[in-house]
Amino acid sequence: MKIADNEYALIGKDGRTIATYAYAYVGPLSDGLLSFQKEAAGKYGYMDERGTVAIRPAYTSAFPFREGRAIVNVAEDFRSDYGVIDKRGKVIVKPEYNDVRDLGERRFALGRAVDPDQPFIGSRYAIADWNGKRLTDYLYRDVSDYKHGLASASDATQTYLIDLGGKPAPGYPRAEGSGSLTVEEGGLIKAYIDQRLSYLARDGRIVWKQNTVIPLKAPYAVKELKFKPNPDYLVYYPEVEGIADAAGQRAVNAKLKEMSQVKPIPANQQLDYAYSGDFEVGFYKQQLLELELTGYNFPFGAAHGMPTRTYAIIDLTSGRMFALKDLFKPGSDYVKVLSDIVGKQIKEDPQYSYVFPDAYKGIRPDQPFFVTANALHLYFQPYEIAPYAAGFPTFTIPFTQFGNILDTEGAFWKSFHQ
């Protein structure tokens, strides 16, 4: 454990200090060895409990030992040259891989970069034994840890269980999509594929799966549809059913696809980002349905991705989608009224102290919003008026605060207040 800068200690189970080390970094004890770094910008090596150097510092990163093996990196730049050494420092797997993972049960996954010029995009993995012998080609986009001789692996199109030889395990099903399969007690197979859960029998029959239809009051329902044109692009988007006006239903469902980012994506091209989209029913009352559409765009190599959130607010009698202005009397200066209310909340409410000074300039006529039974909620995108960590700054305004400009005879209000 770290005691202070450049001071670490090895502590026994009884809390007593066994040894101290005056180094910039010391890792956990594993197989009798600890990784260490003399200076903050220096190389990593390994020492024993007494502090005696067992493997001289030669690595840009050094992971804990397990069963006499440790994964190390020797790359000097942003690229990766991962390999495996034994407790004498002897090379077991030559350090030339974009990624190496200890899968347990004396197996490694050796990862070659999908694109050597952009190694941050990810790897394709081969399975190797404990002595570094490669057992398969570079077939897998992802591999889980082994358990009882089986691991879950995904290629470009399917997920299935593999044996210790890295080959598809006979007698187990395959699932279309990317994710993981886990054999549960009793023999059922838990399948978490493309962000959805199901349970399968050994012959592949679906025993249970998540519901793909959200029932509303008859005749209305929301159906979940899947769009996955590329391994790195996955969207679940809504389709509304039961709107009496057929043209209105077609129009609203076309708009929902557009809002959900269902668009032409190359099937066989390596994207430089990953995108996932999903939705949920945010609010439903009488004839008003509010769908929250979320997305996450992650550029490969970035520190983090960019989340998105938008709301589709639908009149189920006609398929009309409401805008913010539809909540107010024609000609009313709702922008100024709401801007002043939000500005006052930022100034007076401590919960909004994270807002950047002078960043808030008022709301737009088409400010992103959603409603609940008794309030209007206005929100801003990440970075717009606050740090990324603040997410979507949201301001709740009870309808009573602007009742004088609320159009209580309008279609929007009447859709959920009749």
N, C-alpha and C positions, 0 to 999 in steps of 0.2 A: 504494500500500500504506500501511497505518496504521503510523506510527512511534511515536506516543504520543497521549495525549488531546489533541485539537485540533491534531494535526499529521499530515499525510499527505504522501507523496512519490510522484512519477512516476519510475519506474525503467526504464532502457533494457535491451535484451537483454544487454548486456555487464555489467549490474549497477550501472552508474553512475547517480547521481541526476541527473535532467533538471530537475526543479523540485520545490519544496516548497510546501505550502499550509497556512495556519493556520486551518483550519476544523473544525467539529464532525464533518463527514462529507464525504468525496469519493468518488465512484463511479468505475468503470473508464473508461478512455479509449475513446471510440466515435465514429467519424466526426469525429475531431478535437475533440470536446467531452467534458467531464466534468461529471456532475451534482454539485452541492455544496450544503451546508447550513451557513450561518454559525454559528448557535447550535443547540444540541441540540433545542430546541423550535420552531425556526424553519422557514420555508418553504424549498423546494428550487428551485434554478435551475441554469443551465449556464454553464460558463466554458471558455475555450480552454486549451491547454497552458501558456501563460504566466501563467494566472490572471486574464486579462481577462474580465469578465463578458460573456457573449454573449446570455444570456436571463435577465432579472432573476428573483430568487426569487419565485415566485407559486404554487407547487404543494405539495400535502401529500405527494406522492410523485412521483418522476421516474425513469423507466427509461432505459437506454442507448439512444442513437440507432442506427439501422440504415438505410442507404440514404436518409438524410435525413429519417427519421421517428422519433419517440419517443412512447411512451405515457406520459401523465401523469394525475394525479388531483388534483381541486380541492376535493373534499368536505372540510368542516370537522369533521364528526362521524363516527360509526361507519359511515355510509353511504358509498357510492362514487359518484363522478362522474368516470369515466374518459373520456379522449378522446385525440386524437393531434395533435401539433404538428410543424411543420417546423423547420429549423435557425435560422430567424429568429423563432421563437415564434408564427408564424401558425397559427391553428387549422385543422386538416385534418378532424378528426372532432370535432364539438361534445362537450365533456366532460359527458355526461349518462347514461353507461352504467354498469351495475352491474359490468361487466367488459369489458375490451378485450384481445385477445390477438393478437400478431404471429404469423401462421401460416407465414411465409416465402413466397417466390415472389410478393412484393408483394400479399399478401392479409391482411386482418384478420378476426377474429371479433368481432362486436359483441354483447355480452350484455345482455339486459334481464332484470331480476329476475323469477323465477318468481312471487314474492309480494313486491310493493314494501314491504309492512309488515314483512317478514322477509327482507331481501336476502341474509342469510347462507345461506339455503336453496340458493341457486344461481341459474343463469341459463339462459335459452334464447338460442341464438346465431343471428345472421344473418351471411352472408359479405359483406364489402365489399372494394372494390378499394383500391389504394394512395392514391387521392385521396379516399377516404371515401365513394364512391358505393356504396350498398347494392345488392347483386346478388340477394339472396333475402329472404324473410320470416324471422321468428325461428322456425326449424324444429328446431334441433338442441340436444340436451341436452349434447353434447360433440362437439368437432372436434379432430382431430390436426393437426400441421404438414403442409404440402404437401411432396411429393417427386415430382419428375418430372410435375408437373401434376395430381397426385391427392392427396386427403386422405381420411382415414377420418372418418365422421360417424355419430352415433347419434341417432335420434329416440326417441320413447317406447317403441317396440317393436322396431325393427330397426337394424342397423348395415350401412353400405354405403359405397362409394367415391364421392366427388363430384369434379367437374372444377373448373377455375379459375373457372367461372361459378357455382359453388355448387350445381349441379344433379347428380342421380345420374348417374354415368358409365356410358354404355352398354357392354354387353359384359362386365360384372362382376357377380358374385353378390351377393345380400343374405343376411345372417345374422340369424336371430331372436334378439333379445337385445341387450344393451349391451356395448360393448367397442371393439375396433379390428381393422381389416383392413390388411394390408401386402402389397404385391406383391413377392415374392422373386425373385431371379435364377432364370431358367428359366421364370418365369410362374406358379409356384404361388402361392397366396394364403394367407398366414399369418393365421389367425383366432383372436384371443383374445377370446372372447365369454363373458360372465357367469362370468369367472374360470376358464375351461377353454380348452385349446388344441386346435386342429385345423388341418389344411391342406386347402384346397379347390382344385379345378380351376376354370378360367375359367367353365365351365358350371354351377358350383355343386356338382358331385359331391364328396363327402368322400373325400379320398385317404388321410388318416390322422386319427385322433382319440384322445384319451386314453381308456383303458379305463374302463368304468363298472361292471365286475364284478371283485371281488377274490376270486380262487379260494382256498379253504382246502382241507383234506383232504376228499375226496369223502365224503359228498354235500353238504358245506357250502360256502356262498359268501356274500359280502356284496355286495349290489347297491346302486349309487348312484342315488338318485332326486332330482329337482330340484323345488323349490317356489319359484315367483316370481309371487306374486299382484299385485305392485306394482313399478314400476320401481326403488324404493328398498328393496325387501325381497327378499333372495335367500338360500335355504337349500338346501344339498345334505345329504341325510339318508340313513342306511343302512336297508336292509331285509335281514334275515337269511333265507337259504334253506336247506333241508335238514333242519330239525328234524322229527323223526319225529312228535311230538305236534302235530297240526295246530292244536289250540286253543292250545297253548303258543306256537307260532310266531306265530299271529295276535296273541296278547296281547303278546308281546315287541316285535313290530313296531309295534303301536299305541303302546306305551310309548316306543319310540325316536322316533316322530314327535312325541310330546308333549315329550320331552326336547330335541328339536332345534328347538323353537319353531315347529313347523308348526301354525298356528292361523289363525282367520279374520282377514284383513287386507283393508281396503277397496281395491278395484282402482283406482278412478279418483280417489281422494282424495290430495292432496299431504300426505305424512307430514311430521312435524317432526323426523324422525330417519331414518337409514339403518341397516339391519340386514343382516349377512351371517353365515351359519352354514356350517360344514363339519365333516368328520369324517375320522378315519383309524383303522386298526387299530393299537392301541397295544401289544397283547400277545396272543399266541395260542399255546397249548400244550395238547395233548391235547384235552380237551373244554371248555376254558375260552377264551372269546373276550372280549377287552376292547376296547371301542370308545371312543375319545376324541372327544367332541363339543365343538366350539369355536364361539364366537359373538363378534360385535363389534357393539355398539350405539353409534352415533355421533349424538348430538343435534346438529342443524345449528347452527352458531355456537359450539359448545363448543371448548375448547382441545384436548381429546382425547376419545375414546370410552371405553367400558368393556368390556373383554374378559371373556368367561366361559369356563369349562372344567368339564366334568363327564364322568364315566366310566360307561358301561354295562358291567357285568361279568356275562357271560351263561354259563350252563351249556347247552351245545349239545344235551345229551341230552334236556332237558326244556323249555328256554326260560326257566328260572327266572333272575331277576336277583338277584345276591348283594348283601347289605348288609355293612357292616363287622363287625357283631356275629356274622355267620355264620362268621367265621374263628376264633372263640374258643369255648372250652368253655362250656356253659351255666352261668350263675351266676358266672363269673369277672369280676373287676373290671378289665376290659381298659381302660376309660377312664382309671383312675388309673395303671395300668402304663404305658400309652402316653404319657399326659400327663407323667409324670415323665421318661421317656426324651427326649421332645421338649424339655422344660424344661432338661434337662442339656445337650443339644446347643446350645441358644440361649446358655446361660451359658458353655460351655467352647469352642465351635467358633468361631473368628474369622470364618468365612464368613457367620455369622448376626449380625454386628455391626450390620446395618442394621435389625434388629427394633426397633420403638418401645419405649422403656423402659416396663416395667410393662404393656405391651399384651397380652402372652400370659398367659392365665388357665387354660390347659389346653385339651384337645380336647373336642369334643362326642361323644355316643354315635353320632351319624350324621356324624362328621367326613368331609369329602370325601377320597377315597383312590383308589389304584390299586395293583396288585401287579405284580411281575415274578417271575422264576423263584425268586429267593432272598431277596426282600425285600418289605416293605410300605412304601408311600410315602404319607405324609399331607401334605396341602397346604391352604393358606389362600387366600382371595380377595384381590385387590388392595385395599389400604387397611386390611385387617382387622387385621393386626399389623405392617405395614411400609408404606413409601412406595409410590406407584403404580409408580415405576420399578423396584421389586423384582419386579414381576410376581406370580407365584403362589409364595410361599415354600413350599418343599417339603422335607420331612424324610424321609430314608431310614433305615429300621430293619430290619436283617437279621432273618429269622425266628428265628435262633438266640438273639436277645436276649430273646424272650418265649416260648420253646418250651414252658415249663411250663404256659402257658394256651392254647396253640394246639390247636385241635380237629382232630387229625390223622385222626380217624375221621369227620369231618363232610363233607358234600357239597361244600362250597366247596374245602377242601384237596384232597380226592380228585379233583376235576375236573381238576387239573393236577399232581398228585403221586401217581400210581398206579404 
